[in-house]
Amino acid sequence: MSDLSPAALNLMAEFFKVLSEISRLQILCALKPGAKNVTEIIETTGLGQANVSKHLKILTHAGIVCRQQQGSCVYYQISNPFIFELCELVCNSLTMQIEHQNQQLEELRALHQARL
């Protein structure tokens, strides 16, 4: 990454900004099994219609989600499946971090108990 231009780094930052909103992550999780229309996404996530539409527009603009017209309905699906690999990497990293913190807490508790 050290050889990336500021413009490229900006694009990367913008991509991560898209993923920094919980509602968008909920929508991505809802779409993981397959394409859904807005009504189905609302039912799965519990989010409001205006909220879902707004976030789908952002996800589509970022190239993470694509839309496909089927009759009178528009279906959304993941256009870039690597997004779930990225999420898995983040989840694994967070799990390791939490486990490390828990281990440190246990060591502190043991030290505190030894002093009593």
Backbone as CSV, one residue per row, in Angstrom:
resi,resn,N_x,N_y,N_z,CA_x,CA_y,CA_z,C_x,C_y,C_z
1,MET,0.814,-1.198,0.000,0.000,0.000,0.000,0.855,1.259,0.000
2,SER,2.104,1.151,0.385,2.933,2.352,0.512,3.159,3.052,-0.824
3,ASP,2.977,2.337,-1.926,3.195,2.958,-3.228,1.903,3.470,-3.873
4,LEU,0.798,3.434,-3.138,-0.459,3.937,-3.679,-0.485,5.457,-3.650
5,SER,-1.066,6.025,-4.670,-1.181,7.483,-4.749,-2.236,7.968,-3.756
6,PRO,-2.193,9.236,-3.400,-3.242,9.783,-2.536,-4.636,9.591,-3.122
7,ALA,-4.757,9.668,-4.440,-6.068,9.462,-5.081,-6.551,8.028,-4.865
8,ALA,-5.653,7.066,-4.989,-6.012,5.662,-4.779,-6.377,5.414,-3.316
9,LEU,-5.607,6.009,-2.411,-5.915,5.874,-0.985,-7.259,6.501,-0.653
10,ASN,-7.587,7.592,-1.319,-8.882,8.231,-1.113,-10.014,7.304,-1.554
11,LEU,-9.848,6.651,-2.691,-10.859,5.694,-3.156,-11.038,4.566,-2.146
12,MET,-9.937,4.089,-1.587,-9.994,3.030,-0.595,-10.729,3.513,0.662
13,ALA,-10.421,4.720,1.091,-11.080,5.286,2.274,-12.586,5.423,2.033
14,GLU,-12.955,5.865,0.843,-14.375,6.008,0.518,-15.080,4.654,0.536
15,PHE,-14.397,3.623,0.056,-14.970,2.275,0.059,-15.235,1.822,1.495
16,PHE,-14.256,2.047,2.377,-14.438,1.646,3.774,-15.504,2.484,4.466
17,LYS,-15.680,3.716,4.058,-16.753,4.543,4.620,-18.114,3.920,4.328
18,VAL,-18.253,3.358,3.137,-19.518,2.715,2.765,-19.819,1.568,3.733
19,LEU,-18.789,0.881,4.174,-18.978,-0.265,5.067,-19.059,0.135,6.540
20,SER,-18.943,1.417,6.828,-18.902,1.855,8.225,-20.282,2.132,8.817
21,GLU,-21.322,1.804,8.119,-22.688,2.058,8.580,-23.388,0.727,8.847
22,ILE,-23.917,0.571,10.059,-24.528,-0.704,10.460,-25.702,-1.094,9.565
23,SER,-26.503,-0.139,9.135,-27.654,-0.468,8.272,-27.191,-1.066,6.952
24,ARG,-26.103,-0.560,6.412,-25.584,-1.109,5.149,-25.060,-2.527,5.366
25,LEU,-24.428,-2.762,6.511,-23.955,-4.114,6.807,-25.135,-5.074,6.990
26,GLN,-26.226,-4.590,7.600,-27.422,-5.417,7.732,-27.978,-5.780,6.350
27,ILE,-27.989,-4.822,5.458,-28.484,-5.067,4.096,-27.600,-6.089,3.398
28,LEU,-26.288,-5.950,3.543,-25.377,-6.920,2.926,-25.627,-8.318,3.466
29,CYS,-25.824,-8.435,4.773,-26.120,-9.745,5.365,-27.432,-10.304,4.823
30,ALA,-28.411,-9.439,4.638,-29.693,-9.871,4.097,-29.550,-10.383,2.668
31,LEU,-28.610,-9.800,1.919,-28.420,-10.182,0.521,-27.466,-11.363,0.341
32,LYS,-26.795,-11.761,1.396,-25.809,-12.839,1.272,-26.412,-14.121,0.681
33,PRO,-27.601,-14.550,1.123,-28.167,-15.779,0.541,-28.598,-15.638,-0.913
34,GLY,-28.843,-14.418,-1.369,-29.268,-14.230,-2.749,-30.033,-12.929,-2.930
35,ALA,-30.445,-12.680,-4.156,-31.119,-11.432,-4.516,-32.443,-11.277,-3.772
36,LYS,-32.734,-10.027,-3.439,-33.988,-9.689,-2.771,-34.480,-8.352,-3.292
37,ASN,-35.796,-8.154,-3.217,-36.337,-6.840,-3.535,-36.379,-6.012,-2.249
38,VAL,-36.749,-4.750,-2.357,-36.729,-3.852,-1.206,-37.635,-4.371,-0.090
39,THR,-38.812,-4.860,-0.454,-39.748,-5.378,0.556,-39.125,-6.529,1.338
40,GLU,-38.465,-7.430,0.641,-37.820,-8.565,1.302,-36.664,-8.106,2.190
41,ILE,-35.928,-7.101,1.744,-34.823,-6.563,2.556,-35.382,-5.919,3.826
42,ILE,-36.482,-5.192,3.687,-37.131,-4.562,4.848,-37.571,-5.631,5.842
43,GLU,-38.183,-6.697,5.349,-38.651,-7.781,6.221,-37.487,-8.455,6.943
44,THR,-36.390,-8.636,6.235,-35.231,-9.318,6.814,-34.511,-8.448,7.845
45,THR,-34.372,-7.166,7.547,-33.568,-6.284,8.400,-34.374,-5.538,9.457
46,GLY,-35.650,-5.316,9.196,-36.453,-4.504,10.108,-36.233,-3.010,9.931
47,LEU,-35.506,-2.635,8.902,-35.253,-1.222,8.620,-36.436,-0.628,7.855
48,GLY,-36.571,0.681,7.898,-37.636,1.357,7.176,-37.354,1.446,5.688
49,GLN,-38.412,1.653,4.916,-38.291,1.682,3.458,-37.372,2.790,2.977
50,ALA,-37.527,4.002,3.505,-36.685,5.119,3.068,-35.221,4.851,3.408
51,ASN,-34.994,4.280,4.574,-33.638,3.964,5.019,-32.996,2.918,4.099
52,VAL,-33.743,1.866,3.807,-33.231,0.807,2.927,-32.926,1.360,1.542
53,SER,-33.826,2.148,1.000,-33.622,2.712,-0.332,-32.378,3.604,-0.376
54,LYS,-32.220,4.425,0.650,-31.055,5.314,0.716,-29.746,4.513,0.743
55,HIS,-29.713,3.482,1.581,-28.485,2.694,1.711,-28.232,1.820,0.484
56,LEU,-29.288,1.330,-0.156,-29.099,0.564,-1.394,-28.488,1.441,-2.482
57,LYS,-28.893,2.684,-2.528,-28.329,3.612,-3.512,-26.825,3.782,-3.268
58,ILE,-26.434,3.929,-2.021,-25.010,4.095,-1.672,-24.239,2.824,-2.006
59,LEU,-24.792,1.671,-1.646,-24.124,0.395,-1.916,-24.004,0.139,-3.417
60,THR,-25.026,0.533,-4.168,-24.996,0.371,-5.628,-23.958,1.294,-6.241
61,HIS,-23.935,2.529,-5.786,-22.960,3.497,-6.306,-21.526,3.041,-6.029
62,ALA,-21.317,2.362,-4.894,-19.981,1.877,-4.528,-19.609,0.599,-5.281
63,GLY,-20.562,0.018,-6.006,-20.278,-1.196,-6.769,-20.332,-2.468,-5.946
64,ILE,-20.857,-2.382,-4.742,-20.936,-3.551,-3.875,-22.212,-4.340,-4.173
65,VAL,-23.256,-3.607,-4.530,-24.564,-4.197,-4.833,-24.951,-3.774,-6.242
66,CYS,-25.645,-4.652,-6.950,-26.190,-4.272,-8.257,-27.691,-4.530,-8.236
67,ARG,-28.374,-3.869,-9.138,-29.835,-4.011,-9.194,-30.221,-4.586,-10.544
68,GLN,-31.303,-5.363,-10.514,-31.787,-5.997,-11.738,-33.308,-5.921,-11.755
69,GLN,-33.831,-5.366,-12.833,-35.282,-5.253,-13.006,-35.830,-6.605,-13.434
70,GLN,-36.864,-7.066,-12.726,-37.562,-8.303,-13.096,-39.046,-7.993,-13.073
71,GLY,-39.600,-7.716,-14.230,-40.992,-7.300,-14.315,-41.150,-5.933,-13.675
72,SER,-42.053,-5.836,-12.725,-42.275,-4.542,-12.059,-41.442,-4.415,-10.787
73,CYS,-40.641,-5.426,-10.496,-39.831,-5.426,-9.264,-38.353,-5.240,-9.587
74,VAL,-37.669,-4.579,-8.673,-36.214,-4.442,-8.766,-35.600,-5.329,-7.692
75,TYR,-34.680,-6.184,-8.106,-33.983,-7.061,-7.172,-32.544,-6.596,-7.026
76,TYR,-32.070,-6.660,-5.800,-30.697,-6.275,-5.480,-29.926,-7.521,-5.101
77,GLN,-28.674,-7.534,-5.518,-27.810,-8.654,-5.155,-26.377,-8.162,-4.991
78,ILE,-25.586,-8.968,-4.332,-24.182,-8.640,-4.126,-23.471,-8.748,-5.473
79,SER,-22.780,-7.701,-5.851,-22.055,-7.740,-7.122,-20.576,-8.030,-6.905
80,ASN,-20.146,-7.953,-5.669,-18.745,-8.146,-5.359,-18.639,-9.074,-4.147
81,PRO,-18.715,-10.405,-4.372,-18.774,-11.350,-3.254,-17.554,-11.314,-2.328
82,PHE,-16.461,-10.717,-2.762,-15.292,-10.649,-1.892,-15.593,-9.859,-0.624
83,ILE,-16.673,-9.104,-0.635,-17.042,-8.289,0.519,-17.214,-9.168,1.755
84,PHE,-17.701,-10.396,1.572,-17.894,-11.293,2.711,-16.565,-11.852,3.206
85,GLU,-15.600,-12.007,2.310,-14.255,-12.404,2.736,-13.635,-11.294,3.585
86,LEU,-13.837,-10.055,3.156,-13.335,-8.916,3.910,-13.982,-8.864,5.293
87,CYS,-15.280,-9.047,5.345,-15.991,-9.043,6.629,-15.508,-10.182,7.525
88,GLU,-15.261,-11.337,6.935,-14.760,-12.487,7.690,-13.381,-12.187,8.285
89,LEU,-12.519,-11.541,7.500,-11.199,-11.146,8.008,-11.331,-10.198,9.201
90,VAL,-12.226,-9.238,9.086,-12.441,-8.273,10.170,-12.990,-8.994,11.398
91,CYS,-13.971,-9.867,11.209,-14.546,-10.601,12.340,-13.500,-11.468,13.033
92,ASN,-12.686,-12.149,12.258,-11.626,-12.975,12.845,-10.634,-12.134,13.626
93,SER,-10.274,-10.991,13.076,-9.341,-10.094,13.764,-9.941,-9.584,15.067
94,LEU,-11.220,-9.196,15.031,-11.888,-8.720,16.246,-11.995,-9.821,17.290
95,THR,-12.271,-11.040,16.856,-12.349,-12.176,17.774,-11.019,-12.394,18.470
96,MET,-9.938,-12.359,17.710,-8.607,-12.530,18.303,-8.295,-11.398,19.279
97,GLN,-8.660,-10.185,18.921,-8.425,-9.032,19.784,-9.192,-9.176,21.093
98,ILE,-10.451,-9.578,21.019,-11.268,-9.756,22.220,-10.719,-10.889,23.083
99,GLU,-10.314,-11.982,22.461,-9.735,-13.099,23.212,-8.464,-12.659,23.937
100,HIS,-7.635,-11.873,23.273,-6.411,-11.355,23.882,-6.746,-10.452,25.071
101,GLN,-7.732,-9.587,24.914,-8.144,-8.705,26.003,-8.701,-9.504,27.174
102,ASN,-9.481,-10.545,26.884,-10.015,-11.398,27.940,-8.902,-12.104,28.693
103,GLN,-7.895,-12.555,27.960,-6.746,-13.210,28.589,-6.026,-12.228,29.519
104,GLN,-5.846,-10.997,29.078,-5.197,-9.988,29.914,-6.026,-9.705,31.160
105,LEU,-7.347,-9.638,31.020,-8.219,-9.428,32.177,-8.104,-10.571,33.178
106,GLU,-8.060,-11.801,32.686,-7.913,-12.953,33.564,-6.582,-12.897,34.311
107,GLU,-5.528,-12.491,33.626,-4.216,-12.357,34.280,-4.262,-11.285,35.359
108,LEU,-4.946,-10.182,35.084,-5.074,-9.122,36.090,-5.888,-9.607,37.290
109,ARG,-6.952,-10.348,37.032,-7.759,-10.892,38.133,-6.929,-11.847,38.999
110,ALA,-6.173,-12.712,38.336,-5.337,-13.651,39.063,-4.297,-12.910,39.899
111,LEU,-3.702,-11.874,39.359,-2.719,-11.074,40.084,-3.376,-10.386,41.277
112,HIS,-4.565,-9.870,41.063,-5.305,-9.198,42.143,-5.655,-10.205,43.267
113,GLN,-6.102,-11.403,42.879,-6.437,-12.430,43.855,-5.199,-12.877,44.643
114,ALA,-4.053,-12.941,43.968,-2.814,-13.352,44.626,-2.385,-12.336,45.675
115,ARG,-2.702,-11.089,45.474,-2.316,-10.029,46.412,-3.218,-10.012,47.641
116,LEU,-4.418,-10.572,47.503,-5.352,-10.577,48.629,-5.002,-11.678,49.542
